[in-house]
Amino acid sequence: MASEYGLKRHFNGEAARLIGGKIRALHPEFDVEAYAGEVEQRIPGKELKDRVLVLAEGLRTRLPGGYPDAVPLLLGTLGDELAEGEGMFNTSWYLMPVARFVEEYGLDHPELSLDAIEAITRCHTGEYAIRPYIEQHHPRTMKRVAEWALSPSHNVRRLASEGVRPRLPWARTLDIFVQDPAPVLAILEPLRSDPSEYVRKSVANNLNDIAKDHPETALATALRWLEESPTPETEWTVKHGLRTLVKKGNQQALALLGATGGEHVQVDRLSLTPQAVTVGDTVVIDVDLANTDDRPHSVTVDYVVHHVRKNGRSIPKVFKLTTLELAAGERRSLRKSHPLREVQTRKYYPGEHAVDIQVNGLVKATERFGLRT
């Protein structure tokens, strides 16, 4: 998914001209330049969602009649349905204000709005727009979502999963599903082995959301899915859906994915080079593993960087190193380059940073590097 920062820069007067031009082709009285000028005047200092709201508000004041009259005009701007692999934030990013329009102004017309969300999601996404309808028109909306899960369109099936995710990024949390994920799991049932990777990725993310609040429920669901539909697609969904539990070293999740024998694997050597760095440098991690057992084992190897915070405390972040098969008595050397680049979600502070090597969730060795300003 595109970063929020990178995406927000596109929602400006040019985006208004793009949307406005499509509307004017259907409604010649639409004043594109006045719309673009208002957007340019109002967006400075605003983040992504507030910029999108500015564009939606500008549409509301300029489209003719009430909401039922405006929706058909907006749907006329949608274009062709996205094929598998076409990114909604690449191909049709400019439709985000159209979906926001339905989210903000359509709650008094739920049937019309649910039809509109289905149409929009074929060309963009309705995962944010659907959430207030789940809260305010729950039975009606969940009935429609269950129908979407059986749609021939991969985009609509994906909406069925993504729209009910309890902890969808960039969206408010659906507390009703955080407390009780059973309705969400019912939606996911027909999608666990979906032929579309786009759909399965959403199902996996949804299961991962549930695992954060209800790990036992997520594990029981994953086990049942693997038993009832033992396909490569289901295995893919479960593997990605349990990733947070795997990173936390949950032994049941690791065993479910076939990772075994972590207790028999030792780290003979762990080195970090260099041991004194500044932001922008790269730390090279060298690890020597040995399987001390007389049986082969499948192991997941992660490394954990304990990032120092401003207050001097540290917060661990798990990074994937590799998954491999170790024969009886086998030794293996691994190397990983870890760049120390600041990103939007992580700021570095000086101090001693610990690095753990985890094998099947078990910490096997720890080394440290010093970060200077």
C-alpha positions, 0 to 999 in steps of 0.5 A: 500500500502507498504511504499516507504521506506519499498519497496525500500530496496527490490530493490537490487542485489537480486532483479536483480538475481530474475529478471535475473534468469527468463530472463536467462530461456528464454535467456541463454546468459543473465549474471545474476551476472554482472547485479546483481553486477551493481545494487549493485554498483549503488543503494546506496543512492538512493530512491525507484523510482531511484533504480527501474530505475537502474534495468530497465537501466541494463535490457536495456543494456543487453537484445538483439536487440531493444525495440521490441525484448526485450519486449517479453522476459520481458513479459515471466517473468510475471507468472499467473494473480493476483487473487482478494486480492493478493497484487501487492507489495507482490506477484509480487513486483519484476516486478516494473522494468519491468513496468519501462522498458516500461515506459522509453523506449517504447514511440516510440512503443505505440501499443506494449507498451500499449499491454505490460502494459495491460499484466503487470498489470494482474500480477503487475500494469501498473499505473505508466507506462501508464502516459507518454503515456497519455501525449504523445499519448493521443487519442490513449491511452485514447481509450485503457483505455476506452476499459480496463474499460470494460475488464473481468479482474479486474486487467485491469479494475482497471488499467483503473481507477488508471492509470488516477488518477490526483494525483496518489501517487509516480507519477507525477501529470497529470495536464491535468486531474487536470484542466479538470477531465471530461475525467477521470469521463467518464472512471469511469462511468462503474466502479462505482458499480464494483463487485471487491472491488480492482476496487472500491477502485481505483474509490473511490481514483480517485473521492477523487483526483478530489474532492481536485481540483473540489469539486462541480464536485465530489459532483455532480458526487456522487449524480448522481451515487447514484441516477442512480445506488443505490447499496451497491457497489456505496454507498461504492465507494461514501463514500470513494470517498468523504472522504477528503470533509467529513474530511473538514466538507463539509456539502453537502458531509456529507448530501449526506452520510446521516450524519445529525443533527450535530448542535444538538449534543453537547460535554458535556466533552472532556478530554486528558490523560495525558496532558503532553507527550513525543514522543512515548507516547499515549494520551487517548481521552475521549468524552461525546456526547449528542443529544439535539434534539427530533429526531435521527441523524446519525453523523460522529465524527472525532478528529483533532490534530493540530501538531506543526511544527518546526516554531511554527505554527500548521497544522491540521490532521483529524483522524476518531473516529467513525460513529454512530446513536444517538437516540433522547436525547441519550448520548454516551461516546467515547474513543480513544487512539492516539499514538504519534509515528513518521512516515515517513510523520510526525515529532513531535516538542515540544509545545502545541497541540490542539485537536478538536472534530468534529461532522459532520464537526462542531467543538464542543470542543477543549482541549490541551496537551503539547508535550515535547522533 
